[in-house]
């Protein structure tokens, strides 16, 4: 699996990865595009997750993760997958 990060202006980072058929992965709505929002607080993470969840479907609720982040994934009403991340 390939993962790439491209730093751009304003301290933002574009990240990309691939799907591997050899590992049984298939591209479909919900995994073809993922946007990651890295926020400054748990409250902001919860607010954004809640707004994106309206009319969508929850994939992973916001929770503290073993790698030290507060993180969750949601599929919005338009079929775009969002990761919401707050690094501790």
Phi and psi in degrees as a GROMACS rama.xvg file:
@    title "Ramachandran Plot"
@    xaxis  label "Phi"
@    yaxis  label "Psi"
@TYPE xy
-107.65  136.105  UNK-2
-128.958  134.718  UNK-3
-132.27  147.171  UNK-4
-128.598  135.26  UNK-5
-127.144  103.617  UNK-6
-65.8613  134.494  UNK-7
-125.786  -175.032  UNK-8
-61.2829  156.868  UNK-9
72.1934  16.6474  UNK-10
77.7725  9.67442  UNK-11
-84.7496  156.553  UNK-12
-132.932  127.805  UNK-13
-90.8362  133.019  UNK-14
-124.008  146.444  UNK-15
-142.278  152.854  UNK-16
-148.348  169.58  UNK-17
-114.194  169.158  UNK-18
-109.052  135.878  UNK-19
-112.411  111.514  UNK-20
-60.4198  -33.5134  UNK-21
-63.2374  -18.4332  UNK-22
-105.363  14.1463  UNK-23
79.6491  11.2908  UNK-24
-83.8904  139.868  UNK-25
-131.477  135.871  UNK-26
-75.4162  131.223  UNK-27
-155.941  170.047  UNK-28
-58.5366  128.184  UNK-29
109.475  -22.4568  UNK-30
-128.814  0.769906  UNK-31
-78.6029  -24.1338  UNK-32
-144.088  130.378  UNK-33
-131.882  129.08  UNK-34
-108.166  136.728  UNK-35
-112.894  126.514  UNK-36
-106.216  118.558  UNK-37
-103.05  112.301  UNK-38
-112.118  171.124  UNK-39
-91.2627  -13.7766  UNK-40
-149.18  158.49  UNK-41
-64.1819  -37.1416  UNK-42
-61.3721  -42.4078  UNK-43
-68.3769  -38.1524  UNK-44
-61.0774  -46.3473  UNK-45
-63.4681  -40.9811  UNK-46
-62.3976  -48.592  UNK-47
-66.3396  -42.0114  UNK-48
-59.9735  -44.4246  UNK-49
-62.3422  -43.5928  UNK-50
-65.2336  -42.2492  UNK-51
-70.7645  -26.0016  UNK-52
-73.9243  -23.7988  UNK-53
-60.9053  116.046  UNK-54
80.3046  0.795095  UNK-55
-111.542  -155.884  UNK-56
-138.461  140.781  UNK-57
-78.9088  135.058  UNK-58
-105.183  -48.1  UNK-59
-143.14  117.009  UNK-60
-64.9302  157.686  UNK-61
-60.4362  131.45  UNK-62
-160.183  157.764  UNK-63
-70.7458  132.228  UNK-64
-106.866  155.496  UNK-65
-60.7587  -24.2833  UNK-66
-85.8345  6.83762  UNK-67
95.9979  6.41502  UNK-68
-104.585  160.185  UNK-69
-102.974  116.206  UNK-70
-145.499  147.26  UNK-71
-158.144  164.02  UNK-72
-131.416  138.167  UNK-73
-140.864  144.466  UNK-74
-100.147  115.939  UNK-75
-76.7257  176.539  UNK-76
-64.3317  -13.7726  UNK-77
-101.308  3.85936  UNK-78
85.2859  15.3187  UNK-79
-96.9432  130.977  UNK-80
-90.7912  134.381  UNK-81
-120.944  134.163  UNK-82
-103.758  130.223  UNK-83
-111.941  125.926  UNK-84
-133.177  135.005  UNK-85
-128.774  108.112  UNK-86
-80.1079  129.473  UNK-87
